[in-house]
Amino acid sequence: MAGVGKTTLARLVFNDDSIEHFDLKAWVSVSDDFDVSRITKAILESITSHPCNLKELNDVQVKLAYELEGKKFLFVLDDLWNEDYGLWEALQPPFRAGALGSKIIVTTRNTNVGKMMGAAESHNLEFISEEDCWEIFKQHALMNGSSDTSADLGIIRQKIVERCSGLPLTARTLGAIYERCFAYCSVFPKDYEFEEKQLVLLWMAEGLIHQGERSNDGRFGAEYFSDLCQGHFSWNQAVINHDS
């Protein structure tokens, strides 16, 4: 499941002080393009901090094996989808040069990937609670981290957490969208009175609203507008009214 927090968790582990005993660390985003040459080059460039101009995969792998020789490494392959064992097998040879205790962390939305790789351990992330969704949303929706609007936000709480569907990424994204949309209002004079259509069009023009389907942007904008009004987002910067 996308957005459940796999990459965030892996990043926390990758940056944690307790794993500083690894000699080398590298992070590679894989996604649906399991290109063995690209991934190998990305790892090599990360651990050497130099561009790799080698063209042949074998040459790149020989160079990577040399750099890994006798060293303990931690690599993260983020968002790996492909179940092709042949590709994984082709990627592995240089890794065998590393020292005992070297680790590779893989994040994936496909449980078959872990089985294909023979993972020593797997951790399945669950959906987060409504309360956690709400806390994440508030952290990103409140301007400047302010907490004095919590009561107003509470009016639209249930609608927001339902939209989040237990996904922390959705909660964070929604919070950021609401914060940007309302922050945009603050550039207008105090007590400036908006109409719904006018404000939504301004949001769209500024690229503050984007849901992938351009024809639906206005509908999503109307929903944000309604939520802001219900949440009493009419602080000193602006007065927001519905169309009559």
Backbone hydrogen bonds in HBPLUS format (Angstrom, degrees):
<---DONOR---> <-ACCEPTOR-->    atom                        ^
c    i                          cat <-CA-CA->   ^        H-A-AA   ^      H-
h    n   atom  resd res      DA  || num        DHA   H-A  angle D-A-AA Bond
n    s   type  num  typ     dist DA aas  dist angle  dist       angle   num
A0169-LEU N   A0003-GLY O   3.22 MM 166  4.84 168.4  2.24 151.5 148.0     1
A0009-LEU N   A0005-GLY O   2.98 MM   4  6.09 163.2  2.01 150.5 154.5     2
A0010-ALA N   A0006-LYS O   2.98 MM   4  6.21 164.4  2.01 150.6 155.3     3
A0011-ARG N   A0007-THR O   2.86 MM   4  6.02 151.8  1.94 147.3 155.2     4
A0012-LEU N   A0008-THR O   3.02 MM   4  6.30 150.8  2.11 145.8 153.2     5
A0013-VAL N   A0009-LEU O   3.08 MM   4  6.41 158.3  2.12 151.7 157.0     6
A0014-PHE N   A0010-ALA O   2.85 MM   4  6.03 163.5  1.88 149.2 154.5     7
A0015-ASN N   A0011-ARG O   2.98 MM   4  6.11 147.9  2.09 145.5 152.4     8
A0016-ASP N   A0013-VAL O   3.19 MM   3  5.16 158.4  2.24 103.4 110.0     9
A0019-ILE N   A0016-ASP O   3.25 MM   3  6.04 172.0  2.26 121.1 123.4    10
A0020-GLU N   A0017-ASP O   3.26 MM   3  5.57 152.6  2.34 121.1 118.4    11
A0022-PHE N   A0019-ILE O   3.34 MM   3  6.22 172.5  2.35 122.0 122.9    12
A0023-ASP N   A0072-LYS O   2.71 MM  49  5.30 131.2  1.94 141.1 156.7    13
A0024-LEU N   A0072-LYS O   3.23 MM  48  6.55 153.3  2.30 144.5 148.6    14
A0074-LEU N   A0024-LEU O   2.84 MM  50  6.29 148.3  1.94 151.0 161.4    15
A0026-ALA N   A0074-LEU O   3.04 MM  48  6.60 147.4  2.15 152.5 157.6    16
A0076-VAL N   A0026-ALA O   2.90 MM  50  6.38 152.3  1.98 153.0 162.1    17
A0028-VAL N   A0076-VAL O   2.88 MM  48  6.16 168.0  1.89 170.2 173.5    18
A0078-ASP N   A0028-VAL O   2.84 MM  50  6.07 161.7  1.87 159.4 164.0    19
A0030-VAL N   A0078-ASP O   2.86 MM  48  5.75 171.8  1.87 158.2 161.0    20
A0031-SER N   A0079-ASP O   2.70 MM  48  4.87 119.5  2.07 121.0 138.9    21
A0035-ASP N   A0033-ASP O   2.92 MM   2  5.58 129.5  2.19 106.5  91.3    22
A0039-ILE N   A0035-ASP O   2.93 MM   4  6.15 169.5  1.94 165.8 168.5    23
A0040-THR N   A0036-VAL O   2.96 MM   4  6.02 164.3  1.99 148.1 153.0    24
A0041-LYS N   A0037-SER O   2.95 MM   4  6.09 163.2  1.98 149.5 154.4    25
A0042-ALA N   A0038-ARG O   2.88 MM   4  6.05 156.8  1.93 147.3 154.4    26
A0043-ILE N   A0039-ILE O   3.00 MM   4  6.26 157.0  2.05 151.6 156.6    27
A0044-LEU N   A0040-THR O   3.02 MM   4  6.25 166.7  2.04 150.5 154.4    28
A0045-GLU N   A0041-LYS O   2.81 MM   4  6.00 168.0  1.83 158.9 161.9    29
A0046-SER N   A0042-ALA O   3.00 MM   4  6.04 145.7  2.12 138.2 147.6    30
A0047-ILE N   A0043-ILE O   3.05 MM   4  6.31 161.3  2.08 156.4 159.6    31
A0048-THR N   A0044-LEU O   3.07 MM   4  6.12 142.6  2.21 146.4 156.2    32
A0049-SER N   A0045-GLU O   2.82 MM   4  5.31 131.0  2.06 131.7 142.1    33
A0060-VAL N   A0056-GLU O   3.10 MM   4  6.46 157.1  2.15 152.7 159.4    34
A0061-GLN N   A0057-LEU O   2.88 MM   4  6.12 159.6  1.92 156.6 162.3    35
A0062-VAL N   A0058-ASN O   2.93 MM   4  6.14 154.8  2.00 148.2 154.8    36
A0063-LYS N   A0059-ASP O   3.07 MM   4  6.26 160.6  2.11 145.3 150.3    37
A0064-LEU N   A0060-VAL O   2.89 MM   4  6.14 157.3  1.94 148.2 155.0    38
A0065-ALA N   A0061-GLN O   2.84 MM   4  6.00 162.8  1.87 149.4 154.0    39
A0066-TYR N   A0062-VAL O   3.04 MM   4  6.25 152.1  2.12 143.5 150.9    40
A0067-GLU N   A0063-LYS O   3.09 MM   4  6.40 153.6  2.16 146.2 152.8    41
A0068-LEU N   A0064-LEU O   2.95 MM   4  6.20 141.0  2.11 147.6 159.0    42
A0069-GLU N   A0065-ALA O   3.03 MM   4  5.99 123.4  2.36 141.8 154.4    43
A0071-LYS N   A0068-LEU O   2.91 MM   3  5.38 168.4  1.92 142.3 140.7    44
A0070-GLY N   A0097-ALA O   3.01 MM  27  6.42 150.9  2.10 165.2 156.2    45
A0099-ALA N   A0071-LYS O   2.76 MM  28  4.89 167.5  1.77 114.9 119.3    46
A0103-LYS N   A0073-PHE O   2.85 MM  30  6.31 156.9  1.90 158.8 164.3    47
A0075-PHE N   A0103-LYS O   3.02 MM  28  6.50 158.6  2.07 151.2 156.5    48
A0105-ILE N   A0075-PHE O   2.79 MM  30  6.22 161.1  1.83 162.7 167.0    49
A0077-LEU N   A0105-ILE O   2.80 MM  28  6.22 160.3  1.83 164.4 170.9    50
A0107-THR N   A0077-LEU O   3.11 MM  30  6.56 157.4  2.17 148.2 152.6    51
A0079-ASP N   A0107-THR O   2.98 MM  28  5.06 109.8  2.49 108.9 127.0    52
A0080-LEU N   A0107-THR O   2.88 MM  27  6.27 156.7  1.93 167.5 164.6    53
A0087-LEU N   A0084-ASP O   3.21 MM   3  5.66 131.3  2.46 107.3 117.6    54
A0088-TRP N   A0084-ASP O   3.44 MM   4  6.84 161.8  2.47 148.6 153.0    55
A0089-GLU N   A0085-TYR O   2.82 MM   4  6.01 159.7  1.86 155.4 161.3    56
A0090-ALA N   A0086-GLY O   3.00 MM   4  6.16 146.4  2.12 137.7 146.5    57
A0091-LEU N   A0087-LEU O   3.09 MM   4  6.33 133.6  2.31 140.7 152.5    58
A0091-LEU N   A0088-TRP O   3.16 MM   3  5.15 132.8  2.39  94.7 107.4    59
A0095-PHE N   A0092-GLN O   2.77 MM   3  5.45 135.6  1.96 133.1 145.7    60
A0096-ARG N   A0093-PRO O   3.22 MM   3  5.73 148.9  2.33 112.7 120.3    61
A0097-ALA N   A0094-PRO O   3.12 MM   3  5.79 165.9  2.14 118.1 122.6    62
A0098-GLY N   A0095-PHE O   3.07 MM   3  5.66 162.0  2.10 116.1 121.6    63
A0102-SER N   A0099-ALA O   3.25 MM   3  6.04 143.1  2.40 139.7 140.6    64
A0113-VAL N   A0110-ASN O   3.05 MM   3  5.71 154.0  2.12 118.1 124.8    65
A0116-MET N   A0112-ASN O   2.88 MM   4  6.05 158.3  1.93 147.9 154.2    66
A0117-MET N   A0113-VAL O   3.01 MM   4  6.24 149.6  2.10 149.2 156.7    67
A0118-GLY N   A0114-GLY O   3.08 MM   4  6.15 117.1  2.50 135.0 150.1    68
A0119-ALA N   A0114-GLY O   3.05 MM   5  5.30 178.1  2.05 155.1 155.7    69
A0118-GLY N   A0115-LYS O   3.13 MM   3  5.07 146.3  2.25  97.5 107.7    70
A0128-ILE N   A0166-GLY O   2.94 MM  38  4.81 157.3  1.99 137.1 132.7    71
A0133-CYS N   A0129-SER O   2.93 MM   4  6.23 158.3  1.98 150.2 156.8    72
A0134-TRP N   A0130-GLU O   2.89 MM   4  6.08 157.6  1.94 148.4 154.3    73
A0135-GLU N   A0131-GLU O   2.98 MM   4  6.26 153.6  2.05 145.7 152.6    74
A0136-ILE N   A0132-ASP O   2.99 MM   4  6.22 162.3  2.02 152.0 156.0    75
A0137-PHE N   A0133-CYS O   2.90 MM   4  6.12 163.3  1.93 151.1 156.3    76
A0138-LYS N   A0134-TRP O   2.93 MM   4  6.13 165.7  1.95 151.0 154.5    77
A0139-GLN N   A0135-GLU O   3.04 MM   4  6.23 155.9  2.10 145.4 151.7    78
A0140-HIS N   A0136-ILE O   3.34 MM   4  6.63 144.0  2.47 145.2 153.2    79
A0140-HIS N   A0137-PHE O   3.11 MM   3  5.44 131.2  2.36 103.5 115.7    80
A0141-ALA N   A0137-PHE O   2.79 MM   4  5.88 136.1  1.98 149.1 163.5    81
A0142-LEU N   A0138-LYS O   3.07 MM   4  5.70 163.4  2.09 147.3 147.7    82
A0145-GLY N   A0142-LEU O   3.27 MM   3  5.31 149.4  2.36 128.4 120.6    83
A0146-SER N   A0143-MET O   3.02 MM   3  5.79 166.7  2.04 123.0 127.2    84
A0150-SER N   A0147-SER O   3.37 MM   3  5.65 164.4  2.39 115.8 115.2    85
A0153-LEU N   A0149-THR O   2.95 MM   4  6.22 163.9  1.98 160.1 165.1    86
A0154-GLY N   A0150-SER O   2.95 MM   4  6.12 142.1  2.10 143.3 153.6    87
A0155-ILE N   A0152-ASP O   3.20 MM   3  5.77 155.4  2.26 112.6 118.6    88
A0156-ILE N   A0153-LEU O   2.98 MM   3  5.77 145.9  2.10 122.4 129.7    89
A0157-ARG N   A0154-GLY O   3.19 MM   3  4.79 164.7  2.21 100.0 103.7    90
A0160-ILE N   A0156-ILE O   3.12 MM   4  6.33 160.9  2.16 157.2 162.9    91
A0161-VAL N   A0157-ARG O   2.96 MM   4  6.25 170.1  1.97 166.6 167.4    92
A0162-GLU N   A0158-GLN O   3.07 MM   4  6.12 151.4  2.15 144.1 151.6    93
A0163-ARG N   A0159-LYS O   3.18 MM   4  6.40 150.1  2.27 140.8 148.3    94
A0163-ARG N   A0160-ILE O   3.04 MM   3  5.20 119.0  2.42  99.0 114.0    95
A0164-CYS N   A0160-ILE O   3.07 MM   4  6.40 140.1  2.24 145.2 157.0    96
A0167-LEU N   A0164-CYS O   2.97 MM   3  5.57 164.7  1.99 122.7 127.7    97
A0171-ALA N   A0167-LEU O   3.16 MM   4  6.50 158.5  2.21 151.8 157.9    98
A0172-ARG N   A0168-PRO O   2.94 MM   4  6.16 160.1  1.98 151.1 156.0    99
A0173-THR N   A0169-LEU O   2.89 MM   4  6.04 161.5  1.92 147.9 153.5   100
A0174-LEU N   A0170-THR O   2.84 MM   4  5.96 169.4  1.85 154.6 157.5   101
A0175-GLY N   A0171-ALA O   3.02 MM   4  6.09 160.2  2.06 142.7 148.6   102
A0176-ALA N   A0172-ARG O   2.99 MM   4  6.21 157.1  2.04 147.4 153.3   103
A0177-ILE N   A0173-THR O   2.96 MM   4  6.22 153.9  2.03 149.2 156.5   104
A0178-TYR N   A0174-LEU O   2.96 MM   4  6.22 168.5  1.97 158.2 160.2   105
A0179-GLU N   A0175-GLY O   2.95 MM   4  6.11 159.4  2.00 147.3 153.6   106
A0180-ARG N   A0176-ALA O   2.96 MM   4  6.12 160.6  1.99 146.4 151.3   107
A0181-CYS N   A0177-ILE O   2.91 MM   4  6.11 163.8  1.94 154.1 158.8   108
A0182-PHE N   A0178-TYR O   3.03 MM   4  6.19 164.7  2.05 150.4 154.1   109
A0183-ALA N   A0179-GLU O   2.81 MM   4  5.86 156.2  1.87 146.3 154.3   110
A0184-TYR N   A0180-ARG O   2.97 MM   4  6.06 144.4  2.10 142.6 150.6   111
A0185-CYS N   A0182-PHE O   2.93 MM   3  5.24 130.1  2.18 103.3 116.3   112
A0186-SER N   A0183-ALA O   3.02 MM   3  5.29 137.3  2.21 102.5 114.4   113
A0187-VAL N   A0184-TYR O   3.30 MM   3  5.93 168.6  2.32 115.0 118.4   114
A0188-PHE N   A0185-CYS O   3.10 MM   3  5.82 167.5  2.12 121.2 125.2   115
A0192-TYR N   A0189-PRO O   3.09 MM   3  5.50 144.3  2.22 137.8 133.6   116
A0239-VAL N   A0192-TYR O   2.99 MM  47  5.83 170.4  2.00 149.5 151.5   117
A0194-PHE N   A0239-VAL O   3.18 MM  45  6.62 157.8  2.23 157.6 162.9   118
A0241-ASN N   A0194-PHE O   3.22 MM  47  5.90 156.8  2.28 138.2 144.8   119
A0199-LEU N   A0195-GLU O   3.01 MM   4  6.23 168.8  2.03 166.0 168.7   120
A0200-VAL N   A0196-GLU O   2.95 MM   4  6.11 169.5  1.96 162.6 165.7   121
A0201-LEU N   A0197-LYS O   3.01 MM   4  6.12 161.4  2.05 148.6 153.6   122
A0202-LEU N   A0198-GLN O   3.06 MM   4  6.31 150.3  2.15 143.8 152.0   123
A0203-TRP N   A0199-LEU O   2.89 MM   4  6.20 159.4  1.94 152.9 158.3   124
A0204-MET N   A0200-VAL O   2.92 MM   4  6.18 161.2  1.95 150.7 155.6   125
A0205-ALA N   A0201-LEU O   2.90 MM   4  6.07 156.3  1.95 145.2 151.7   126
A0206-GLU N   A0202-LEU O   3.04 MM   4  6.25 145.0  2.17 145.8 154.5   127
A0208-LEU N   A0203-TRP O   2.96 MM   5  5.22 157.2  2.02 158.9 153.3   128
A0207-GLY N   A0204-MET O   3.01 MM   3  5.03 154.5  2.08 101.8 109.8   129
A0216-ASN N   A0213-GLU O   2.87 MM   3  5.46 151.7  1.95 118.1 126.9   130
A0217-ASP N   A0214-ARG O   3.15 MM   3  5.28 160.1  2.19 105.6 111.8   131
A0219-ARG N   A0216-ASN O   3.03 MM   3  5.27 118.7  2.42 102.2 117.2   132
A0220-PHE N   A0216-ASN O   3.03 MM   4  6.39 163.3  2.06 160.6 165.1   133
A0221-GLY N   A0217-ASP O   2.80 MM   4  5.99 154.0  1.86 148.3 156.8   134
A0222-ALA N   A0218-GLY O   2.92 MM   4  6.14 151.0  2.01 144.1 151.0   135
A0223-GLU N   A0219-ARG O   3.08 MM   4  6.40 148.4  2.19 143.2 151.6   136
A0224-TYR N   A0220-PHE O   2.94 MM   4  6.31 157.6  1.99 152.2 157.9   137
A0225-PHE N   A0221-GLY O   2.89 MM   4  6.11 161.6  1.93 150.7 156.0   138
A0226-SER N   A0222-ALA O   2.94 MM   4  6.12 161.7  1.97 145.5 150.2   139
A0227-ASP N   A0223-GLU O   2.94 MM   4  6.17 159.1  1.98 149.1 154.8   140
A0228-LEU N   A0224-TYR O   2.87 MM   4  6.12 158.6  1.91 153.5 159.2   141
A0229-CYS N   A0225-PHE O   3.01 MM   4  6.29 155.8  2.07 150.4 156.9   142
A0230-GLN N   A0226-SER O   2.89 MM   4  6.14 164.6  1.92 152.3 156.8   143
A0231-GLY N   A0227-ASP O   2.80 MM   4  5.91 146.7  1.91 144.9 154.6   144
A0233-PHE N   A0228-LEU O   2.79 MM   5  5.09 168.0  1.80 165.6 161.9   145
A0232-HIS N   A0229-CYS O   3.00 MM   3  5.08 158.8  2.04 108.3 111.8   146
